[in-house]
Amino acid sequence: MPGFGRASFSPQSNVRLNFIQIVLYYFYKTKYIQFHISIKFHKMKNLLITFLIIITCCCSMIKQSGLTNDGHVLALKIHYLSDVPQELLNNLNKMGVNNSPMLNEQEGQFLNYVFQTDSIEINLIGKKVAFLGSKKEYFEVTRKDSIIVGGSDLYIFSDVQKIESGGYDAAITYWKKFVIPSQKIVKTLKETTVGRESY
């Protein structure tokens, strides 16, 4: 009568068991690695997105505030006369009556508003401002078309730039697709009479 003893396994059984253990272990490690790689990838992706958002915001802030090492550059904020207060529009015929770089009260108030100069605590009334090409043309076009001249940028000069430019506090360019480096504006004012220039 056969007795009961320890179960015996064939060498083939041991080989199959070891192979299954290896496969299971490899599958576990692979999934573990993939899981952690996935987590790291998502973390890196989120960090990259955050970094790009910060860069975009900084660029936007620089464009809006126009803060530079050489002064300020302000882009036009108000584009249509319909968005300008009526008390300013009532004096529009007193603006650009000549090409004097010294702004009268009405011109200064108007430009303060359309460029929102209060954001940098600058008041243009009575300031010496160069128009490239001319102040008369700037206001004539504004009155005729009922819009402020397109591509307008206001350059507020630093103390050094004011001296280098010949005493100008600021300059206004218009009909320009791109912001011109302020030092190029200063150089133009220094070397030539203000008029229509090519940049």
MIMI-822292 format. One line per field, with one value per atom (N, C-alpha, C): residue number from 1; residue in one letter; chain; atom name; x, z, y. Coordinates in Angstrom, 2 decimals. Layout:
REM residues N
num c(NUM  ...)
residu c(a  ...)
chaine c(A  ...)
atome c(CA  ...)
px c(X  ...)
pz c(Z  ...)
py c(Y  ...)
***
This chain:
REM residues 199
num c(1  1  1  2  2  2  3  3  3  4  4  4  5  5  5  6  6  6  7  7  7  8  8  8  9  9  9  10  10  10  11  11  11  12  12  12  13  13  13  14  14  14  15  15  15  16  16  16  17  17  17  18  18  18  19  19  19  20  20  20  21  21  21  22  22  22  23  23  23  24  24  24  25  25  25  26  26  26  27  27  27  28  28  28  29  29  29  30  30  30  31  31  31  32  32  32  33  33  33  34  34  34  35  35  35  36  36  36  37  37  37  38  38  38  39  39  39  40  40  40  41  41  41  42  42  42  43  43  43  44  44  44  45  45  45  46  46  46  47  47  47  48  48  48  49  49  49  50  50  50  51  51  51  52  52  52  53  53  53  54  54  54  55  55  55  56  56  56  57  57  57  58  58  58  59  59  59  60  60  60  61  61  61  62  62  62  63  63  63  64  64  64  65  65  65  66  66  66  67  67  67  68  68  68  69  69  69  70  70  70  71  71  71  72  72  72  73  73  73  74  74  74  75  75  75  76  76  76  77  77  77  78  78  78  79  79  79  80  80  80  81  81  81  82  82  82  83  83  83  84  84  84  85  85  85  86  86  86  87  87  87  88  88  88  89  89  89  90  90  90  91  91  91  92  92  92  93  93  93  94  94  94  95  95  95  96  96  96  97  97  97  98  98  98  99  99  99  100  100  100  101  101  101  102  102  102  103  103  103  104  104  104  105  105  105  106  106  106  107  107  107  108  108  108  109  109  109  110  110  110  111  111  111  112  112  112  113  113  113  114  114  114  115  115  115  116  116  116  117  117  117  118  118  118  119  119  119  120  120  120  121  121  121  122  122  122  123  123  123  124  124  124  125  125  125  126  126  126  127  127  127  128  128  128  129  129  129  130  130  130  131  131  131  132  132  132  133  133  133  134  134  134  135  135  135  136  136  136  137  137  137  138  138  138  139  139  139  140  140  140  141  141  141  142  142  142  143  143  143  144  144  144  145  145  145  146  146  146  147  147  147  148  148  148  149  149  149  150  150  150  151  151  151  152  152  152  153  153  153  154  154  154  155  155  155  156  156  156  157  157  157  158  158  158  159  159  159  160  160  160  161  161  161  162  162  162  163  163  163  164  164  164  165  165  165  166  166  166  167  167  167  168  168  168  169  169  169  170  170  170  171  171  171  172  172  172  173  173  173  174  174  174  175  175  175  176  176  176  177  177  177  178  178  178  179  179  179  180  180  180  181  181  181  182  182  182  183  183  183  184  184  184  185  185  185  186  186  186  187  187  187  188  188  188  189  189  189  190  190  190  191  191  191  192  192  192  193  193  193  194  194  194  195  195  195  196  196  196  197  197  197  198  198  198  199  199  199)
residu c(m  m  m  p  p  p  g  g  g  f  f  f  g  g  g  r  r  r  a  a  a  s  s  s  f  f  f  s  s  s  p  p  p  q  q  q  s  s  s  n  n  n  v  v  v  r  r  r  l  l  l  n  n  n  f  f  f  i  i  i  q  q  q  i  i  i  v  v  v  l  l  l  y  y  y  y  y  y  f  f  f  y  y  y  k  k  k  t  t  t  k  k  k  y  y  y  i  i  i  q  q  q  f  f  f  h  h  h  i  i  i  s  s  s  i  i  i  k  k  k  f  f  f  h  h  h  k  k  k  m  m  m  k  k  k  n  n  n  l  l  l  l  l  l  i  i  i  t  t  t  f  f  f  l  l  l  i  i  i  i  i  i  i  i  i  t  t  t  c  c  c  c  c  c  c  c  c  s  s  s  m  m  m  i  i  i  k  k  k  q  q  q  s  s  s  g  g  g  l  l  l  t  t  t  n  n  n  d  d  d  g  g  g  h  h  h  v  v  v  l  l  l  a  a  a  l  l  l  k  k  k  i  i  i  h  h  h  y  y  y  l  l  l  s  s  s  d  d  d  v  v  v  p  p  p  q  q  q  e  e  e  l  l  l  l  l  l  n  n  n  n  n  n  l  l  l  n  n  n  k  k  k  m  m  m  g  g  g  v  v  v  n  n  n  n  n  n  s  s  s  p  p  p  m  m  m  l  l  l  n  n  n  e  e  e  q  q  q  e  e  e  g  g  g  q  q  q  f  f  f  l  l  l  n  n  n  y  y  y  v  v  v  f  f  f  q  q  q  t  t  t  d  d  d  s  s  s  i  i  i  e  e  e  i  i  i  n  n  n  l  l  l  i  i  i  g  g  g  k  k  k  k  k  k  v  v  v  a  a  a  f  f  f  l  l  l  g  g  g  s  s  s  k  k  k  k  k  k  e  e  e  y  y  y  f  f  f  e  e  e  v  v  v  t  t  t  r  r  r  k  k  k  d  d  d  s  s  s  i  i  i  i  i  i  v  v  v  g  g  g  g  g  g  s  s  s  d  d  d  l  l  l  y  y  y  i  i  i  f  f  f  s  s  s  d  d  d  v  v  v  q  q  q  k  k  k  i  i  i  e  e  e  s  s  s  g  g  g  g  g  g  y  y  y  d  d  d  a  a  a  a  a  a  i  i  i  t  t  t  y  y  y  w  w  w  k  k  k  k  k  k  f  f  f  v  v  v  i  i  i  p  p  p  s  s  s  q  q  q  k  k  k  i  i  i  v  v  v  k  k  k  t  t  t  l  l  l  k  k  k  e  e  e  t  t  t  t  t  t  v  v  v  g  g  g  r  r  r  e  e  e  s  s  s  y  y  y)
chaine c(A  A  A  A  A  A  A  A  A  A  A  A  A  A  A  A  A  A  A  A  A  A  A  A  A  A  A  A  A  A  A  A  A  A  A  A  A  A  A  A  A  A  A  A  A  A  A  A  A  A  A  A  A  A  A  A  A  A  A  A  A  A  A  A  A  A  A  A  A  A  A  A  A  A  A  A  A  A  A  A  A  A  A  A  A  A  A  A  A  A  A  A  A  A  A  A  A  A  A  A  A  A  A  A  A  A  A  A  A  A  A  A  A  A  A  A  A  A  A  A  A  A  A  A  A  A  A  A  A  A  A  A  A  A  A  A  A  A  A  A  A  A  A  A  A  A  A  A  A  A  A  A  A  A  A  A  A  A  A  A  A  A  A  A  A  A  A  A  A  A  A  A  A  A  A  A  A  A  A  A  A  A  A  A  A  A  A  A  A  A  A  A  A  A  A  A  A  A  A  A  A  A  A  A  A  A  A  A  A  A  A  A  A  A  A  A  A  A  A  A  A  A  A  A  A  A  A  A  A  A  A  A  A  A  A  A  A  A  A  A  A  A  A  A  A  A  A  A  A  A  A  A  A  A  A  A  A  A  A  A  A  A  A  A  A  A  A  A  A  A  A  A  A  A  A  A  A  A  A  A  A  A  A  A  A  A  A  A  A  A  A  A  A  A  A  A  A  A  A  A  A  A  A  A  A  A  A  A  A  A  A  A  A  A  A  A  A  A  A  A  A  A  A  A  A  A  A  A  A  A  A  A  A  A  A  A  A  A  A  A  A  A  A  A  A  A  A  A  A  A  A  A  A  A  A  A  A  A  A  A  A  A  A  A  A  A  A  A  A  A  A  A  A  A  A  A  A  A  A  A  A  A  A  A  A  A  A  A  A  A  A  A  A  A  A  A  A  A  A  A  A  A  A  A  A  A  A  A  A  A  A  A  A  A  A  A  A  A  A  A  A  A  A  A  A  A  A  A  A  A  A  A  A  A  A  A  A  A  A  A  A  A  A  A  A  A  A  A  A  A  A  A  A  A  A  A  A  A  A  A  A  A  A  A  A  A  A  A  A  A  A  A  A  A  A  A  A  A  A  A  A  A  A  A  A  A  A  A  A  A  A  A  A  A  A  A  A  A  A  A  A  A  A  A  A  A  A  A  A  A  A  A  A  A  A  A  A  A  A  A  A  A  A  A  A  A  A  A  A  A  A  A  A  A  A  A  A  A  A  A  A  A  A  A  A  A  A  A  A  A  A  A  A  A  A  A  A  A  A  A  A  A  A  A  A  A  A  A  A  A  A  A  A  A  A  A  A  A  A  A  A  A  A  A  A  A  A  A  A  A  A  A  A  A  A  A  A)
atome c(N  CA  C  N  CA  C  N  CA  C  N  CA  C  N  CA  C  N  CA  C  N  CA  C  N  CA  C  N  CA  C  N  CA  C  N  CA  C  N  CA  C  N  CA  C  N  CA  C  N  CA  C  N  CA  C  N  CA  C  N  CA  C  N  CA  C  N  CA  C  N  CA  C  N  CA  C  N  CA  C  N  CA  C  N  CA  C  N  CA  C  N  CA  C  N  CA  C  N  CA  C  N  CA  C  N  CA  C  N  CA  C  N  CA  C  N  CA  C  N  CA  C  N  CA  C  N  CA  C  N  CA  C  N  CA  C  N  CA  C  N  CA  C  N  CA  C  N  CA  C  N  CA  C  N  CA  C  N  CA  C  N  CA  C  N  CA  C  N  CA  C  N  CA  C  N  CA  C  N  CA  C  N  CA  C  N  CA  C  N  CA  C  N  CA  C  N  CA  C  N  CA  C  N  CA  C  N  CA  C  N  CA  C  N  CA  C  N  CA  C  N  CA  C  N  CA  C  N  CA  C  N  CA  C  N  CA  C  N  CA  C  N  CA  C  N  CA  C  N  CA  C  N  CA  C  N  CA  C  N  CA  C  N  CA  C  N  CA  C  N  CA  C  N  CA  C  N  CA  C  N  CA  C  N  CA  C  N  CA  C  N  CA  C  N  CA  C  N  CA  C  N  CA  C  N  CA  C  N  CA  C  N  CA  C  N  CA  C  N  CA  C  N  CA  C  N  CA  C  N  CA  C  N  CA  C  N  CA  C  N  CA  C  N  CA  C  N  CA  C  N  CA  C  N  CA  C  N  CA  C  N  CA  C  N  CA  C  N  CA  C  N  CA  C  N  CA  C  N  CA  C  N  CA  C  N  CA  C  N  CA  C  N  CA  C  N  CA  C  N  CA  C  N  CA  C  N  CA  C  N  CA  C  N  CA  C  N  CA  C  N  CA  C  N  CA  C  N  CA  C  N  CA  C  N  CA  C  N  CA  C  N  CA  C  N  CA  C  N  CA  C  N  CA  C  N  CA  C  N  CA  C  N  CA  C  N  CA  C  N  CA  C  N  CA  C  N  CA  C  N  CA  C  N  CA  C  N  CA  C  N  CA  C  N  CA  C  N  CA  C  N  CA  C  N  CA  C  N  CA  C  N  CA  C  N  CA  C  N  CA  C  N  CA  C  N  CA  C  N  CA  C  N  CA  C  N  CA  C  N  CA  C  N  CA  C  N  CA  C  N  CA  C  N  CA  C  N  CA  C  N  CA  C  N  CA  C  N  CA  C  N  CA  C  N  CA  C  N  CA  C  N  CA  C  N  CA  C  N  CA  C  N  CA  C  N  CA  C  N  CA  C  N  CA  C  N  CA  C  N  CA  C  N  CA  C  N  CA  C  N  CA  C  N  CA  C  N  CA  C  N  CA  C  N  CA  C  N  CA  C  N  CA  C  N  CA  C  N  CA  C  N  CA  C  N  CA  C  N  CA  C  N  CA  C  N  CA  C  N  CA  C  N  CA  C  N  CA  C  N  CA  C  N  CA  C  N  CA  C  N  CA  C  N  CA  C)
px c(0.85  0.00  0.89  0.67  1.56  1.33  2.39  2.30  2.28  2.02  2.02  3.35  4.04  5.33  5.34  6.52  6.62  6.35  5.65  5.37  6.67  6.85  8.08  7.75  8.64  8.46  9.56  9.16  10.14  10.96  12.14  12.96  12.21  11.34  10.57  9.62  9.08  8.15  8.90  10.11  10.90  11.26  11.61  11.96  10.77  9.58  8.37  8.05  8.22  7.93  8.88  10.17  11.15  10.88  10.51  10.23  9.04  7.99  6.78  7.12  7.95  8.36  9.14  10.02  10.82  9.91  8.96  8.04  7.21  6.68  5.86  6.68  7.92  8.78  9.10  9.42  9.73  8.52  7.34  6.11  5.87  6.10  5.90  6.87  8.15  9.15  8.89  8.50  8.23  7.08  6.01  4.87  5.23  6.04  6.47  7.28  8.20  9.04  8.20  7.30  6.45  5.58  5.08  4.23  5.00  6.22  7.02  7.49  7.81  8.18  7.00  5.80  4.60  4.39  4.60  4.45  5.47  6.73  7.79  7.52  7.01  6.71  5.64  4.58  3.50  3.98  4.86  5.41  6.25  7.09  7.92  7.05  5.99  5.09  4.41  3.95  3.31  4.28  5.55  6.56  6.85  6.92  7.19  6.06  4.81  3.66  3.66  3.97  4.04  5.11  6.28  7.39  7.00  6.34  5.93  4.90  3.99  2.99  3.66  4.66  5.38  6.11  6.78  7.50  6.54  5.38  4.39  3.87  3.58  3.08  4.13  5.39  6.46  6.60  6.54  6.65  5.49  4.30  3.13  3.25  3.73  3.90  4.93  6.00  7.03  6.47  5.67  5.08  4.12  3.29  2.31  2.95  3.88  4.49  5.59  6.23  7.28  8.52  8.71  9.86  11.14  12.10  13.38  14.48  15.70  16.83  17.00  16.44  16.64  15.40  14.41  13.21  11.97  10.93  9.68  9.21  8.53  7.85  6.42  5.48  4.07  3.37  2.69  1.88  0.55  -0.06  -1.35  -2.39  -3.12  -4.13  -5.54  -5.81  -7.14  -7.02  -7.84  -7.68  -8.77  -9.92  -11.04  -11.46  -11.79  -12.23  -13.52  -14.29  -15.54  -15.27  -14.03  -13.67  -12.98  -12.88  -12.23  -13.31  -13.10  -14.09  -14.43  -15.69  -16.16  -15.44  -15.07  -14.39  -13.04  -12.42  -11.17  -11.47  -12.53  -12.88  -13.32  -13.89  -14.33  -13.17  -11.95  -10.77  -9.89  -10.42  -9.62  -9.11  -9.89  -9.46  -8.32  -7.99  -6.87  -5.58  -5.67  -4.51  -3.88  -2.54  -1.83  -2.00  -2.17  -2.31  -0.96  0.12  1.46  2.36  3.61  4.54  5.50  5.13  5.98  6.07  7.27  7.41  6.86  6.63  6.09  4.58  4.11  2.69  1.90  0.79  -0.10  -0.95  -1.78  -2.55  -3.48  -4.15  -5.10  -4.40  -3.28  -2.51  -2.00  -1.47  -0.94  -2.00  -3.18  -4.28  -4.73  -4.84  -5.29  -4.31  -3.03  -2.02  -1.86  -2.00  -1.99  -3.06  -4.23  -5.35  -5.18  -4.84  -4.80  -3.62  -2.56  -1.42  -1.46  -2.46  -2.61  -1.31  -0.78  0.52  0.47  -0.75  -0.84  -0.32  -0.22  0.29  1.76  2.48  3.88  4.09  2.97  3.00  3.76  3.41  4.00  2.90  3.17  2.23  2.89  2.26  2.86  2.56  1.71  1.38  2.64  2.92  4.08  5.41  5.38  6.62  7.03  8.32  8.87  8.84  7.97  7.73  7.96  8.81  9.07  8.07  7.52  6.65  7.41  7.49  8.20  7.20  6.59  6.82  6.39  5.08  4.85  3.62  3.61  2.48  1.20  1.32  0.14  -0.51  0.31  -0.21  -0.88  -0.27  -0.79  -2.22  -2.44  -3.78  -4.76  -4.25  -5.12  -5.70  -4.87  -5.33  -6.31  -6.02  -6.90  -8.28  -8.33  -9.62  -10.36  -9.64  -10.26  -10.83  -10.07  -10.46  -11.20  -11.31  -11.98  -11.33  -10.08  -9.30  -7.92  -7.31  -5.95  -5.02  -4.04  -3.16  -2.60  -2.70  -2.28  -0.77  -0.37  1.04  1.74  0.97  1.57  2.25  3.45  4.19  4.75  4.69  5.21  6.49  7.58  8.88  9.11  9.19  9.52  11.02  11.76  13.21  13.70  14.82  15.53  16.25  16.80  17.53  18.69  19.38  20.52  20.03  18.96  18.42  17.90  17.33  16.83  17.96  19.11  20.28  20.78  20.89  21.43  20.53  19.22  18.27  18.14  18.72  18.59  17.53  17.24  16.30  14.87  14.63  13.28  12.94  11.70  11.22  10.71  10.21  9.59  9.53  9.11  8.91  7.74  7.06  5.94  6.21  6.16  6.25  4.88  4.61  3.31  3.45  2.41  2.43  3.64  4.01  5.13  4.60  5.05  4.61  5.34  6.55  7.36  7.88  8.15  8.72  10.18  10.52  11.89  12.72  13.95  14.79  14.89  14.74  14.73  16.02  17.14  18.41  18.48  17.76  17.72  16.91  15.84  15.05  15.90  16.61  17.46  18.53  19.13  20.18  19.63  18.41  17.78  17.52  17.01  16.73  18.00  19.04  20.32  20.95  20.81  21.54  20.75  19.42  18.61  17.51  16.95  15.76  14.57  13.67  12.51  11.70  11.43  10.59  10.27  9.73  9.43  10.71  10.96  12.20  11.88  12.87  12.77  13.65  13.10  13.85  14.05)
pz c(0.00  0.00  0.00  -0.97  -1.08  0.05  0.55  1.67  1.18  2.17  1.86  2.23  1.34  1.57  1.03  0.99  0.43  -1.06  -1.44  -2.87  -3.60  -4.68  -5.45  -6.73  -7.10  -8.32  -9.30  -10.51  -11.55  -11.85  -12.41  -12.83  -13.77  -14.62  -15.55  -14.79  -13.68  -12.88  -12.27  -11.73  -11.14  -12.16  -13.35  -14.40  -14.74  -14.87  -15.20  -14.09  -12.83  -11.69  -11.66  -11.87  -11.89  -13.03  -14.17  -15.32  -15.06  -14.45  -14.12  -13.11  -12.10  -11.11  -11.74  -12.68  -13.37  -14.19  -14.91  -15.73  -14.86  -13.74  -12.85  -12.24  -11.85  -11.25  -12.28  -13.51  -14.57  -14.87  -14.92  -15.18  -14.08  -12.82  -11.67  -11.75  -11.99  -12.03  -13.19  -14.34  -15.50  -15.22  -14.67  -14.36  -13.30  -12.33  -11.26  -11.84  -12.72  -13.36  -14.24  -15.03  -15.90  -15.09  -13.96  -13.10  -12.59  -12.12  -11.60  -12.70  -13.85  -14.99  -15.38  -15.36  -15.70  -14.73  -13.44  -12.43  -12.66  -12.88  -13.12  -14.37  -15.40  -16.66  -16.45  -15.72  -15.47  -14.61  -13.64  -12.81  -13.66  -14.54  -15.41  -16.37  -16.87  -17.79  -17.11  -15.87  -15.11  -14.81  -14.47  -14.21  -15.46  -16.60  -17.86  -18.21  -18.03  -18.31  -17.40  -16.11  -15.15  -15.55  -15.96  -16.37  -17.59  -18.57  -19.77  -19.46  -18.51  -18.11  -17.46  -16.59  -15.92  -16.94  -17.91  -18.94  -19.76  -20.12  -20.90  -20.14  -18.84  -18.01  -17.88  -17.70  -17.57  -18.85  -19.99  -21.27  -21.45  -21.07  -21.18  -20.29  -19.05  -18.13  -18.64  -19.24  -19.79  -20.94  -21.78  -22.92  -22.42  -21.41  -20.91  -20.17  -19.31  -18.52  -19.29  -20.24  -21.05  -20.27  -19.12  -18.30  -18.94  -19.14  -19.70  -18.89  -19.16  -18.46  -18.86  -19.99  -20.51  -20.36  -19.61  -19.47  -19.62  -20.22  -20.42  -21.86  -22.30  -23.59  -23.34  -23.66  -23.46  -24.80  -24.97  -26.17  -25.99  -27.11  -27.08  -26.41  -25.44  -24.72  -25.22  -25.63  -26.14  -27.63  -28.43  -29.88  -30.60  -29.97  -30.63  -29.86  -30.60  -29.95  -29.17  -29.55  -28.83  -27.40  -27.12  -25.78  -24.97  -25.57  -24.90  -24.24  -23.02  -22.35  -23.18  -23.11  -23.92  -23.60  -22.33  -21.97  -22.68  -23.02  -23.79  -25.27  -25.77  -27.19  -27.51  -26.53  -26.76  -27.15  -26.76  -27.03  -28.13  -28.90  -29.92  -30.98  -31.24  -32.25  -31.74  -30.46  -29.90  -29.87  -30.41  -30.39  -31.77  -31.82  -33.08  -33.98  -33.40  -34.22  -34.76  -34.19  -34.69  -34.40  -34.80  -34.59  -33.44  -32.56  -31.40  -30.55  -30.14  -29.30  -27.88  -27.49  -26.16  -26.19  -25.42  -25.42  -24.62  -25.21  -24.44  -23.50  -22.72  -21.71  -22.33  -23.41  -24.05  -24.66  -25.33  -25.93  -24.84  -23.76  -22.68  -22.03  -21.79  -21.16  -22.06  -23.36  -24.32  -24.37  -24.51  -24.61  -23.30  -22.18  -20.87  -20.84  -21.38  -21.31  -22.26  -23.53  -24.51  -24.27  -23.63  -23.31  -21.85  -21.10  -19.69  -18.92  -19.00  -18.37  -16.85  -16.29  -14.82  -14.25  -15.12  -14.66  -14.26  -14.79  -14.40  -13.81  -13.44  -12.77  -13.57  -14.86  -15.76  -16.26  -16.25  -16.76  -17.94  -19.11  -20.32  -20.54  -19.74  -19.93  -19.77  -20.78  -20.74  -21.03  -21.37  -21.66  -23.12  -23.35  -24.70  -25.32  -26.30  -26.90  -28.40  -28.90  -30.34  -30.99  -32.12  -32.92  -34.18  -34.45  -35.64  -36.56  -37.71  -38.18  -37.60  -37.46  -36.95  -36.06  -35.14  -34.21  -34.94  -35.88  -36.63  -37.37  -38.05  -38.78  -37.83  -36.68  -35.72  -35.31  -34.97  -34.51  -35.67  -36.83  -38.00  -38.39  -38.42  -38.76  -37.70  -36.44  -35.35  -35.49  -35.79  -35.96  -37.19  -38.26  -39.53  -39.46  -38.88  -38.90  -37.65  -36.66  -35.39  -34.65  -34.97  -34.23  -33.95  -32.87  -32.59  -33.55  -34.07  -35.10  -34.68  -35.57  -35.27  -35.11  -34.38  -34.18  -33.31  -32.48  -31.66  -30.43  -30.18  -28.96  -28.35  -27.03  -26.30  -25.58  -25.88  -25.24  -24.19  -22.93  -21.85  -21.59  -21.76  -21.68  -20.23  -19.99  -18.72  -18.72  -17.58  -17.49  -18.49  -18.62  -19.55  -20.98  -21.32  -22.68  -23.01  -22.01  -22.22  -22.66  -22.01  -22.37  -23.76  -24.02  -25.30  -26.47  -26.25  -27.34  -27.66  -26.82  -27.05  -26.19  -25.05  -24.11  -24.20  -24.99  -25.09  -23.88  -23.39  -22.29  -22.79  -24.01  -24.56  -26.08  -26.71  -28.16  -28.47  -29.56  -30.01  -31.44  -31.65  -33.00  -33.37  -34.66  -35.09  -36.47  -36.82  -38.05  -38.10  -36.96  -36.88  -36.41  -37.06  -36.70  -35.48  -35.26  -34.17  -33.30  -32.05  -31.13  -31.52  -31.70  -32.07  -30.80  -30.77  -29.58  -29.22  -27.94  -27.50  -27.84  -27.79  -28.09  -29.56  -30.42  -31.84  -31.99  -31.21  -31.22  -30.74  -29.64  -29.07  -30.07  -30.74  -31.72  -32.87  -33.34  -34.43  -34.03  -32.82  -32.35  -32.18  -31.81  -31.59  -32.90  -33.94  -35.18  -36.24  -36.14  -37.20  -36.65  -37.52  -37.16  -37.18  -36.20  -36.13  -37.40  -38.05  -39.25  -39.59  -40.73  -41.11  -41.43  -40.69  -40.83  -41.20  -41.74  -41.99  -41.00  -40.39  -39.37  -39.82)
py c(-1.19  0.00  1.24  2.06  3.21  4.17  4.74  5.67  7.10  7.96  9.38  9.98  10.59  11.23  12.66  13.34  14.68  14.66  15.65  15.75  16.06  15.48  15.69  16.45  17.36  18.14  17.77  17.74  17.44  18.66  18.50  19.64  20.57  19.99  20.82  21.74  21.21  22.05  23.21  22.96  24.03  25.11  24.68  25.62  26.51  25.88  26.65  27.64  27.20  28.06  29.25  29.01  30.10  31.08  30.54  31.39  32.29  31.71  32.51  33.58  33.24  34.23  35.36  35.02  36.05  36.96  36.36  37.14  38.07  37.55  38.36  39.51  39.19  40.19  41.28  40.88  41.84  42.73  42.08  42.83  43.86  43.44  44.34  45.52  45.23  46.29  47.24  46.68  47.52  48.47  47.94  48.79  49.82  49.42  50.32  51.48  51.13  52.14  53.06  52.45  53.25  54.19  53.71  54.54  55.75  55.51  56.61  57.55  57.00  57.84  58.73  58.12  58.87  60.03  59.76  60.81  61.91  61.51  62.50  63.30  62.63  63.32  64.38  64.01  64.96  66.12  65.82  66.90  67.85  67.29  68.12  68.92  68.28  68.95  70.14  69.91  70.99  72.12  71.75  72.78  73.59  72.91  73.59  74.54  74.09  74.94  76.16  75.93  77.04  78.04  77.52  78.37  79.21  78.59  79.32  80.39  80.09  81.07  82.27  81.99  83.08  83.94  83.30  84.04  84.90  84.32  85.05  86.26  86.05  87.16  88.26  87.85  88.84  89.66  88.96  89.67  90.63  90.17  91.03  92.25  92.04  93.15  94.15  93.61  94.50  95.31  94.67  95.37  96.44  96.09  97.04  98.20  97.88  98.94  99.66  98.90  99.49  99.86  99.22  99.57  99.05  99.96  99.58  100.23  99.84  100.45  101.91  102.29  103.63  104.52  104.12  104.91  104.06  104.64  103.91  104.02  102.97  102.99  102.56  103.43  103.13  102.98  101.87  101.67  102.40  102.75  103.43  102.54  103.09  102.32  102.60  103.83  104.21  104.45  103.74  103.79  104.59  104.78  105.44  106.69  107.74  108.98  108.77  107.79  107.51  107.04  106.61  106.17  107.28  108.46  109.59  110.46  110.92  111.78  113.01  113.42  114.54  115.84  116.03  117.28  117.42  116.30  116.34  116.57  115.94  116.09  117.51  118.20  119.58  120.49  120.11  120.93  120.36  119.43  118.76  119.75  120.80  121.80  122.68  122.56  123.33  122.51  121.31  120.40  120.34  120.33  120.22  121.42  122.59  123.81  124.27  123.72  124.02  122.83  122.91  121.81  122.06  122.97  123.21  121.95  121.55  120.36  120.56  121.81  122.08  121.85  120.88  120.54  121.56  122.02  122.88  122.02  122.67  121.94  120.91  121.29  120.38  119.16  119.41  118.30  117.36  117.95  117.13  116.27  116.86  116.11  114.96  115.26  114.24  113.07  113.39  112.32  111.58  112.29  111.61  110.52  110.85  109.91  108.73  109.01  107.91  106.97  107.48  106.61  106.14  106.62  106.22  106.44  107.64  107.93  107.94  107.98  107.95  106.64  105.60  104.31  104.40  105.40  105.60  106.99  107.62  108.92  109.97  110.04  111.04  111.98  113.28  114.27  114.99  114.93  115.48  116.97  117.54  118.96  119.81  120.64  121.51  120.83  119.55  118.82  119.00  118.86  118.94  117.55  117.36  116.03  116.09  115.22  115.12  114.19  114.58  113.72  113.34  112.07  111.57  110.90  111.55  112.81  114.13  114.59  115.93  115.95  116.88  116.99  117.40  118.33  118.78  117.61  116.81  115.66  114.67  114.45  113.48  113.83  115.09  115.49  115.70  116.11  116.23  114.88  113.85  112.51  112.00  112.30  111.87  112.50  113.80  114.49  113.97  113.74  113.34  111.92  111.00  109.59  109.14  110.03  109.70  108.54  108.29  107.30  107.90  107.44  107.91  107.17  107.89  107.33  105.97  105.00  103.64  103.49  102.45  102.16  103.18  103.92  104.97  104.41  104.91  104.57  105.85  105.92  107.07  106.68  107.36  107.12  108.19  107.78  108.70  108.56  109.64  109.58  109.68  109.01  109.15  110.51  110.88  112.16  112.20  111.09  111.03  111.16  110.47  110.53  111.93  112.58  113.94  114.87  114.73  115.55  115.18  113.87  113.39  113.76  113.81  114.08  115.57  116.40  117.83  118.47  117.85  118.44  117.94  116.91  116.36  115.49  115.67  114.83  113.49  113.50  112.29  112.39  111.29  111.26  110.36  110.66  109.83  109.38  108.08  107.52  106.98  106.89  106.34  105.74  104.95  104.18  103.25  102.73  101.79  100.43  99.36  98.02  97.48  97.96  97.45  98.60  98.26  99.24  99.49  100.74  101.12  101.26  100.77  100.97  102.44  102.74  104.14  104.86  104.16  104.81  105.26  104.54  104.93  106.22  106.33  107.56  108.74  108.51  109.57  110.00  109.03  109.33  110.14  109.78  110.51  111.96  112.16  113.52  114.33  113.65  114.32  114.76  113.95  114.19  114.94  114.92  115.51  116.40  117.19  117.97  117.02  117.18  116.29  116.44  115.32  115.32  113.88  113.64  112.27  111.54  110.47  109.73  108.28  107.60  106.16  105.45  104.36  103.62  102.19)
***
